[in-house]
């Protein structure tokens, strides 16, 4: 597996932080503008 780009690391941090710091949130789903799962 290749290492994540800086942009991917930033997105990963953002989503993880959102889940960890938002009461009641336990999972997230990230999709692209055309609806494809990222």
N, C-alpha and C positions, 0 to 999 in steps of 0.2 A: 504494500500500500504506500502511495506517495504521501509526503507530508502535506498538510493543509496550507493553502495560501493565507496571507495575512487577512484578506477580506473574509475568507471562510472562518478563520479563527475568531474574528470580530463578531461575525454573525452567530457563531456557536456560543460565544461569551454572552451576547445580548439575549439570546433565547434562554440559556441556562439561568442567567441572572433574573430574567422575568419570572421563570417558574419558581425559583428558590425564594424570591422576595415578594410574590403576590399571593396573599392569602386566598385559599380555595383553588388555586391552580396547581395541578399535578402533572399535566402533559401539555405538549404543544404539537401542532402540525404546521409545517411551513410548506407553502405551495408557491409556485411561480405565477406570473400574471396569466398564463394560459391554463392554470389549474393543475399542472404537473407537480407531483410530490417531489420536494427537494431533499 
